[in-house]
Structures are given as C-alpha cells and as structure tokens.
Amino acid sequence: MSGIVESAGAEAARQLPDEQGGTVRSALLDAALEVFTERGYADAGLAEIAARSGIPVGSLFQHYGGKRGLYLALWEEFREEQERRTAATLTAERGRGVDDPIALFVAGARAYLEGAWDNRRFGRLLVEDDGPTGFDALRRQWDRAWVRRNARLLEVDEKRRAGRVRVRVLTTVIGGAARELGDCGDETEALEIVDEVCGILIHLSAPPG
C-alpha cells in the first residue's frame, strides 16, 4: 500500500480498543459518507454527521479532527479496499497459472472496476470533485503510483516515453470508467460496462508492431 493518505484522526481511532474503536470508526464514517453524498463536502455539517452517527461532536473532533479527517479516512478506506481486491485477484490468477501480462492487467482492472461498483456511494462523491483542500494533490500522487504499478504489471519499459504514455492512457480509461459506474441504474448495466471496458483494455494493451 502506498500510504499516501493518512489522517491523524484515523490513526487516533485505530488506537482505541478494537471493539470500541471499530464501532466509533464505523458509525462516524457511515454517517459522514451519507451527509457528504447528500449535501456535498463543502455544505456538510459536523453537527449533522455527529447526530446521525450517535457520536458526540467532541468525539468526532478527537478521532478525526473535523471534516477533512473524515473525508480522508473514507478515501483511505476506499483506496485500501481497492488495492486489496486487486492484489487478491492477481494472486488467484497467478495461482491458476496465468502469467500473460495483458491477461493479468485486465483481470486486475476488472477487479478494480467491480470494486468501484460495490463502493459506488463513495465513487459518486469522488465524481463531484468536492473534497477538502489539498485532496487533489494527494489523489494525483496516488494516480502516479497506480500508473507505475500498471507499468510493472504490463512489463512496460518506463524509460520509453511511448510505453509510459500507453500505460497512462490505459490507467485513465480505468479511472474514467470507475467514475461512470456510480451512475449505473443496476448491477446488470454496471457489469455490461465492466465487460465493455475490459474489451477496450485488451485491444489497447496489445504492444505495437
């Protein structure tokens, strides 16, 4: 895991006894996600988040330091879940004897996109580009790390500009599709999009020549 998003509030919550910390963390993050998606980050109120979570505002500040800490904790949770899902898929594929770089890349992309559908509530929030100050820079940093991981997976020579551009385009396709999944009406439509995007990735992944 890249560890590029780490809120002091999330760290404080993890330092609570496991049962208490898990309950507080879950209640606050669930309530924050509800309020952020309904009202947007800028208009979300801490009092409403606290009321929905059943956790006092003072405890919210203690564990997350405010709205920014809550938002970054949600992003961290989303990102880590996506990375775990993708890594587990790649391990399973390699365990089945799959070693073709393109096949592994597309399998990882499918896992990421299915995760984006499963976590579409937060995905919808990301589409709005309504986050805390400095979040865009953190997200770009993670995106660059994602491109580097995809380059290694595809066994692309990152020293060659053409190779770097190809991997960046492929990664952008996945990211764009993940954003679109949040607007799907149902799972059938979402999985149709995942299949379509994976077909596009297979085509675009083929090395020139």
Secondary structure, 3 states (H helix, E strand, C coil): CCCCCCCHHHHHHHCCCHHHHHHHHHHHHHHHHHHHHHHCCCCCCHHHHHHHHCCCHHHHHHHHCCHHHHHHHHHHHHHHHHHHHHHHHHHHHHHCCCCCHHHHHHHHHHHHHHHHHHCHHHHHHHHCCCCCCCHHHHHHHHHHHHHHHHHHHCCCCCCCHHHHHHHHHHHHHHHHHHHHHCCCCCHHHHHHHHHHHHHHHHHHHCCCC
